[in-house]
Every structure is written in structure tokens, then in C-alpha cells.
Amino acid sequence: MIYLEMNHVRKSFGDLEVLKDISLKVEEGEVLSIIGPSGSGKSTLLHILAGIDRPASGKVYVDGEDIYAKSEKELAYYVSGNVLEPVNCGYLFSELVNPIFIKDGEQVKVSVSVKYLDQRTKATQISQFDLVLEKTGGNWKVVG
């Protein structure tokens, strides 16, 4: 069964076309690695798959559902209760590093490293997160 599908996805930043007619299908339980040189569009592709950024054109389906057919409100990021502790310092988000998504019944387990610049020390930091997502009321929510 196809769990994740992209059809003819395009994304540009000004005159620079970063994603050019990208199509892919990922079966449930399949492991996929995205590799390429710096600036080749890996992070942009992951941002589009995660709902962080919209493609200029094309379709993205997760579990058969077009995730960009929803409104901005429906795409909002939800966190259950105090599952994620607040970051009590200034930082500048840099990138997601090698996220791994595993479907487990009705939940999706995500293991991801986040690279960021600590504004106080000006040092690049990497934090590891293991999250559990669950679909609630039509939106994905971090529940653990």
C-alpha cells in the first residue's frame, strides 16, 4: 500500500527552481533515504513532505490524502499538552537532519535531529527528538 506519494511537485525561490517535477511513491514500511549535494533541494523536499512549506505546483498525498487540499488552519502544527518542553533560549532554526518516519498502526513515529544556531553562544547545536504523531480531528498532532 502506498503511504506517501508526490506527483509533479515543483518549488522555486525567485528564479531558482529547486524542485523540478518531482514524483515519488513510498510504500508503507519502506525506508527511503534522500541524498544529494548542498543546495540540491533535500531540505525543501522534506519541508514540503512535512507540511512546513507548500509546493508551487503538484500534489502530495499522505495515506491517500492530499495534504495541501487543506486550509492553513487545518495544516497548523498541534502539540498535545506538555509533550514538547519549551526551548528557553534564543535560537535560529537551520535544518532537519535525516528524519525517519515509521508508521505504527494509527500513529507515525518520527526520529529527527534539528540543527540550529544558539543565538547566545553563536554555536551550531543539534538536538535529537523522538516524536509520536497521531491524526486527531483531521490534523496530525504530536502526542508523545
Residue pairs with C-beta under 8 A, 6 or more apart in sequence:
1 27
1 28
2 25
2 26
2 27
2 28
2 61
2 64
3 26
3 27
3 28
3 29
3 30
3 62
3 63
3 103
4 24
4 25
4 26
4 49
4 61
4 62
5 24
5 25
5 26
5 59
5 60
5 61
6 22
6 23
6 24
6 48
6 49
6 58
6 59
6 60
6 61
7 23
7 58
7 59
7 60
7 61
8 21
8 22
8 23
8 57
8 58
8 59
9 19
9 21
9 22
9 23
9 45
9 48
9 55
9 57
9 58
9 59
9 60
10 17
10 19
10 20
10 21
10 22
10 55
10 56
10 57
10 58
11 17
11 18
11 19
11 41
11 44
11 48
11 53
11 55
11 56
12 18
12 56
18 41
18 44
19 41
19 44
19 45
19 48
19 55
21 58
22 45
22 58
23 58
24 32
26 32
28 103
29 103
31 100
34 42
34 45
34 46
35 42
36 42
43 95
43 96
44 53
46 96
46 99
47 53
47 96
48 54
48 55
48 60
49 60
50 96
50 99
51 67
51 75
51 140
54 68
55 68
59 66
59 68
60 66
60 67
60 68
61 67
67 75
68 75
70 138
74 138
74 139
75 139
76 139
77 142
78 136
78 139
78 140
78 141
78 142
79 141
79 142
80 141
80 142
80 143
80 144
83 142
83 143
83 144
84 129
84 131
84 142
89 118
89 119
89 120
90 118
90 119
90 120
91 116
91 117
91 118
91 119
91 125
92 116
92 117
92 119
93 114
93 116
94 114
94 115
94 116
94 117
94 124
95 114
95 115
96 112
96 113
96 114
96 115
97 112
97 113
97 114
97 115
97 126
98 112
98 113
99 110
99 111
99 112
100 110
100 111
100 112
101 108
101 109
101 110
102 108
102 109
102 110
102 111
103 109
106 134
106 135
107 132
107 133
107 134
107 143
108 132
108 133
108 134
108 140
109 130
109 131
109 132
109 133
110 129
110 130
110 131
110 132
110 133
111 128
111 129
111 130
111 131
112 128
112 129
112 131
113 126
113 127
113 128
113 129
114 126
114 127
114 129
115 124
115 125
115 126
116 124
116 125
116 126
116 127
117 123
117 124
117 125
118 124
118 125
131 142
131 144
132 142
132 143
132 144
133 140
133 141
133 142
133 143
134 140
134 141
134 143
135 141
136 143
